[in-house]
């Protein structure tokens, strides 16, 4: 009984954990912008989690650097299954202007399955909200399969 109640209540309020893997902070600022009263994604149930163990969705920004790669993968592994991994911006998807650099290991999809890619440099708040809505649907499907 309690498991069903927990599953129903968490389906509509996914918690996000943000990982900055070496970004210029452009995407980070846009992620913070969607939490402000203008866009207010908390009305849709999204909330930033203080710990990866409390999160449902992981949002990764920035090119994955050699220095941050192990930390990013370790943090992602701490998020309980089912989880949804979202890359935000062009850097974690392709490396963007940093591609080919000696210190960049992008794309993140080489190391872990990425569920949603939010394109742009930096992506618009509307695109971020749309990507998070897609991540919520994928998360719901994953929970249904469990």
C-alpha positions as CSV (number, residue, x, y, z in Angstrom):
1,X,0.0,0.0,0.0
2,X,2.7,2.4,1.0
3,X,4.8,1.6,-2.1
4,X,1.9,2.5,-4.4
5,X,1.4,5.8,-2.5
6,X,5.0,6.6,-2.8
7,X,5.2,5.7,-6.5
8,X,2.1,7.9,-7.3
9,X,3.4,10.9,-5.3
10,X,6.9,10.8,-6.7
11,X,5.8,10.4,-10.3
12,X,4.6,14.0,-10.5
13,X,7.4,15.6,-8.6
14,X,10.8,14.6,-9.9
15,X,13.9,15.9,-8.1
16,X,16.8,17.2,-10.1
17,X,20.5,16.9,-9.3
18,X,22.8,19.2,-11.2
19,X,26.4,18.3,-12.1
20,X,28.7,20.9,-13.5
21,X,31.4,19.0,-15.3
22,X,33.5,22.0,-16.4
23,X,31.1,24.4,-18.0
24,X,31.4,28.1,-18.6
25,X,28.3,28.6,-16.4
26,X,26.1,29.7,-19.3
27,X,23.9,26.5,-18.9
28,X,24.0,26.7,-15.2
29,X,22.6,30.2,-15.2
30,X,19.8,29.1,-17.5
31,X,19.0,26.2,-15.2
32,X,18.8,28.6,-12.2
33,X,16.6,30.9,-14.4
34,X,13.9,28.2,-14.8
35,X,13.6,28.1,-11.0
36,X,12.8,31.8,-10.7
37,X,9.3,33.1,-10.6
38,X,9.2,33.9,-14.3
39,X,9.4,30.3,-15.4
40,X,8.7,28.6,-12.0
41,X,9.3,24.9,-12.8
42,X,8.5,24.1,-9.2
43,X,4.8,24.5,-10.1
44,X,5.4,21.5,-12.4
45,X,6.8,19.5,-9.5
46,X,10.5,19.9,-10.3
47,X,12.8,20.6,-7.4
48,X,16.6,20.7,-7.0
49,X,17.9,17.9,-4.7
50,X,20.7,18.4,-2.3
51,X,22.1,14.9,-2.7
52,X,22.3,12.5,-5.7
53,X,20.7,9.9,-3.5
54,X,17.5,11.9,-3.4
55,X,17.4,12.7,-7.1
56,X,15.4,11.2,-9.9
57,X,16.8,13.2,-12.8
58,X,20.5,14.1,-13.3
59,X,21.3,17.2,-15.3
60,X,24.8,17.4,-16.6
61,X,26.3,20.7,-18.0
62,X,29.7,21.4,-19.5
63,X,32.2,19.4,-21.4
64,X,33.2,16.4,-19.5
65,X,36.8,16.9,-18.6
66,X,39.4,14.2,-17.7
67,X,39.5,15.6,-14.2
68,X,35.7,15.5,-13.7
69,X,34.9,12.3,-15.5
70,X,35.3,9.9,-12.6
71,X,33.4,12.2,-10.3
72,X,30.6,12.6,-12.8
73,X,30.3,8.8,-13.2
74,X,30.5,8.3,-9.5
75,X,27.8,10.8,-8.8
76,X,25.5,9.3,-11.4
77,X,26.0,5.9,-9.9
78,X,24.7,7.2,-6.6
79,X,21.4,8.2,-8.1
80,X,18.9,5.3,-7.4
81,X,17.3,3.4,-10.2
82,X,15.2,4.2,-12.1
83,X,17.0,7.4,-13.0
84,X,17.0,9.7,-16.0
85,X,20.1,11.4,-17.3
86,X,19.8,14.7,-19.1
87,X,22.6,16.5,-20.9
88,X,22.1,20.3,-21.1
89,X,23.9,22.4,-23.7
90,X,26.2,21.4,-26.6
91,X,29.2,20.7,-24.4
92,X,28.3,17.4,-22.8
93,X,26.7,16.2,-26.1
94,X,29.6,16.9,-28.4
95,X,32.3,18.9,-26.6
96,X,31.3,22.0,-28.6
97,X,34.3,24.3,-29.1
98,X,36.3,22.3,-26.6
99,X,36.1,19.1,-28.8
100,X,39.6,17.7,-29.5
101,X,41.1,19.4,-26.5
102,X,43.6,17.3,-24.5
103,X,41.5,17.7,-21.4
104,X,38.0,16.9,-22.7
105,X,36.3,13.5,-22.7
106,X,33.0,14.5,-24.3
107,X,30.5,13.3,-25.3
108,X,29.0,11.9,-22.0
109,X,27.1,9.3,-24.0
110,X,30.3,7.3,-24.5
111,X,30.4,6.5,-20.8
112,X,26.7,6.4,-19.7
113,X,23.3,6.1,-21.3
114,X,21.8,9.6,-21.8
115,X,18.0,9.7,-22.0
116,X,17.4,13.3,-23.0
117,X,19.7,15.9,-24.8
118,X,18.7,19.5,-24.5
119,X,20.5,21.3,-27.3
120,X,21.8,24.8,-27.4
121,X,24.6,27.0,-26.2
122,X,23.1,27.9,-23.8
123,X,19.6,26.4,-24.2
124,X,16.6,28.7,-23.8
125,X,14.5,28.2,-20.6
126,X,11.6,26.9,-22.7
127,X,13.8,24.2,-24.2
128,X,15.0,23.2,-20.8
129,X,11.5,22.9,-19.5
130,X,10.5,20.8,-22.6
131,X,13.5,18.5,-22.1
132,X,12.7,18.0,-18.4
133,X,9.1,17.2,-19.3
134,X,10.4,14.5,-21.7
135,X,12.7,13.2,-19.0
136,X,9.7,12.9,-16.6
137,X,7.8,10.8,-19.2
138,X,10.8,8.6,-19.7
139,X,11.2,8.3,-15.9
140,X,7.5,7.3,-15.6
141,X,8.0,4.6,-18.3
142,X,11.0,3.2,-16.5
143,X,9.1,3.1,-13.2
144,X,6.3,1.3,-14.9
145,X,8.7,-1.4,-16.2
146,X,10.0,-2.1,-12.7
